[in-house]
Amino acid sequence: MSEQATGGELPPYGVPACREAWDSVDQVLADWARERPDLDFSPVGVVTRLARVRGYLDAAVAAVFAEFGLTAADFLVIVTLRRSGPPYQMPQARLMDALGLTSGTVSVRLDRLVRRGIVTRAPDPASARASLVQLTGPGLALFDQVAPVHLANEDRLLAALSGDERQALAGLLRRLLASFEAHDTDVAGPLGLTLEPAHLAQQRRQAVGLAHRPGMLVAAVRPGSPGAAAGIERGDLLTHLDGRPAISGTGLALLLDGLAGRDAVAATIVRGNDESTLEIRLPGPS
């Protein structure tokens, strides 16, 4: 018989009533709900779990790479060159951008792989000061050897989730990651709007003393666009479109795609702390 949380009420923050279903973060949340009920610890349920899961994943993935004398950083270089397609090469500067690393850090990684014969580095004929990095034959063979083992390991690490659950989690993580990967987005370009992601919108509104409302901040409005004609202005907060929350670029893109063939859509905006609903006339097919 499972042990139930005491007190007669469901625990806060989505903590299961059945203690046998708890993870380590549930205990943290339950403790804080008792000690500081005046604070909202709900973000801990996501952020701390992401960090703890990442720790388990990183350790298990690193163990597989170590079997082949590689680090996760080494394999990322190999993967990036392999997925570029034949001849599996790219300028070092582009590789640096793809990996999100500094020039010095990339050079250290490449030096290690060059010594092992996994990649070569040669002058770029198109630029006297640049280098071309290419995966060698042994490097390609190493990828073919490591990749199946690595993917099987990743599949094993996700064994607690069904296929549908994996897709659902991937969709949620896509929305969150996309919000951090760009300072603004033109996903609402057909409406003439450039939007900033929800976390930046919240930061900017709090900085000027405005109440927090989930939404995306209008960074620019193209003159003569449907958004401009509807009366949307720079600095407005777009909170809903067609009655559905507008809190991520990914979600908004899917929402707009579903509006094909419509003549108009209702947009809820917050200007300052005042909410209003405007009608945006949608552009016809181009």
N, C-alpha and C positions, 0 to 999 in steps of 0.2 A: 504494500500500500504506500503510495507516494506521500511524502511529507508536504503539507500545504503551508504557505506563508500565514502567519498568525495575524489576528486583528480583525478578521471578518471582512476586510476590504481588499480589493485587488491591489497589488503593489503598483507603485508609480513607474513611469518611464517604460512601460511595456514589459516589465519584469514578470516572468510567468508565475502564476500562483503555485505551481508545482515546483518545489525546490530541486527535484531531480532533473528538471529541464534547464537549470541555471548554468551559466558559464561564469568565469571569474569576474567579468565585468558586471554581471547582475548583482554580485555581492557588493561591489563598489557602489553601484547605484542605490541599493537598499540602505547601505550605511549612510550615504549622503542625504537620502530622503529623511532619515531619522535625525541626523546631526544638523543639517541646514535646509529645512523644508522651505525656507524663504528664497533659495537660489534654484535656478533651473539647470539641472545637470543633464538634460536630455541629449545635448551634443556629445557627451561622454560615451553614450551608448553606441555612437557611430565612430567617432574619431579614435577612441581608445581601442575599440575592436579592430579597426583597420590597422592600427599600429601593431597590435599583438598578433593578428593573423599574418601581417607582413613579416614579422620576426620568424614565425614558423616556416613560411614559404621560402624566405631567403636562405635559411639554414639548410633546408632540404634540397633546394636547387643548387646551392653551392657544393653540396656533397657530391652530386652527380657530375658537375663540371670538374671537380677535383680528381675524379677517377680518370679523366683524360688530360690531366695536367693543366687545366684551364681555370680561370676565374670567370665569374659572371660578366665582368667588364670585358674580358677577352672575347667571350662568346658574342657579346653584343656587337663588337666590331665585325666579327665574322658574319653574323646574321645580316647586318646592315649592308655589307658588300654583296652577300649572296642574293639578297632580295632585290638588288639593283638590276639584276639580269646580266647576261653576257655583255661585255667581257669582265664583269664583276669588278669594276673599278670606279673610282670617283675622285675628284680633287680633294686633297686633305681638308681644305676649308669647308667643303660641303659635308664631308664626313663629320667634321667637328660640329657643324650646325645640327646635323641629324642626331648626333649623340647628346647635344646640349652641353658640351664641355668646352673648356678653354684650350687654347692652342698647346700650352705646355702639358696639360694632362693627356691630350690625345697623342702627343709626341712620345710620352713615356709608354703608353699602351702599345703604340706602333713599334717602338724600338724592341719591345719584348717579343712581339709577334714576328718581326723581321728576323730576329736572331733564331727563331724556331723554324723559319722558312714557310710560315703560314701566309704572310703577305709580303709584297715587295713595295718599295717606295722609290719613285723615279721622278726626274724633273718633268714638269708639265710643258709640253711643246707650245701650249697656248699662252703660257705665262712664265716668264723667266724666273719669277720669285716664288712660284707655286710648285707643289708636288702632286703626283698622281699615286694613289694607293690602290693596289690590285690584289685580289685573292689569288693565291697560287694553286697549282694542281693539288699539291698536298693539303692546302687549306680547304679546297672544295671537298676532297675526300674526307677530311676531318669533320666538316659540317655534316656530310652524309652519314658519318658514323655516330656523331653526337646527337643530332636532331631527333631521331626516333626515340632514343633513350630519354632525352630531356622531355619530349612531349608526353611520353608514357608516364613519366614521373609527375608532370603537372596534372595529368588526368587523374592520377592516384590521389594527389593532394586535394582534389575537388570531389572526392568520392562521396562525401557527406551530402552533396547536392545533386538533385535530379537534373536531367537535361533542361527541363523547363525552368527550374530554379536558377541554373547557371545563366540562362539567357536573360532572366529577369534581373539578376544581379549585375550582369554585364551592361544591361540597359541603364540601370541606375548609376553605375560607375561611369558610364559614358557621359551622362548628363553632368556629373560632378567634375570629371576631368576636363571636359570641353569648356566649362566655365572658368577654369584656371589657365587654359592654354592660350587664350586670346584676351587682350585688354578690352576689345570691343568686337562686335560682330555685325555683319551686313545681312544676317539671315532674314531680316525684315526689309531687305532692299526693295522688293516689289511695292512695299508701302511707303518707301522713301525714308526709312528710319535706320539709323545706326544706333545700336543698343550696347550698353555696358552690362556685364553679368551681375547677377543678384548680389553677390558678396561685395562687389564694389559699390553697387547702388546703396546697400545698407551702410557701408562705411561713409560714403559721401553725405548721406542724409543725416546720420548721427553727428557728423562733424559740424553741421550747421544747426543742430538742435531740432531736427524734424523727427517725427515719430517713425519708428520702424514699420514698414509695410513690405511684405514680400513682393518683388517685382524686378523689372529690368529698367535701367535708367536710359532715357533718350539722350544720346550724346550729340546727335545731329539730325536735322530734318532737311531733306532735299527740297529746295524751292520748287513749287509746282507739282509736287508729288501728292498721292492720295492722302498721306499722313498730314501734309501741310494743309491741304484743302479741308481736312476734318478739324483743323485747329490745334493739332498736337504741336508742342513747342519743345525746344531743347531744355532739358532739366526736368521734364515731366517723368513720372514713374508709370510705366506700363505694367499694370497688375493682372489684367485679364484680357483675353481676346476670345470672342464668341462664348463668353461666360466661363472659359476655362483658364486656370492660372497660367500666367506668362512669367515663369521663373527660371527658365533655362533656354539657351539657344537651340539645343537639340530638340527639346519639347516643342518650342515655337516653330521650328522648321517643319516638324511632322504635322503640327496643327495647321500651318499655312498650306501645306501640301494637300491637306484634306478639304480645303476651302475652294478647290478648283471648281469653276463653274458658278460660284456665288457672285452676286452683284455687289453685296455689301456685307460688312461685319461690324459688330459692336465691339468697341475698345474701351476698357475701363482704365482711366488714368488718375493719378493723384498729383495735383499741382500744389506744392507746399504740403498742407495737410488736408486739402479739400479734394474730395473724390467726385468724379463726373464720368458719364458714359457718352462717348462720341460715336458717330457712325462714319466708318471709313468706306468709301466707294472703292471696290476692288478693281484693279486694271483687268481688261479683257485679255484673251490670249494674244501673244505677240506673233 
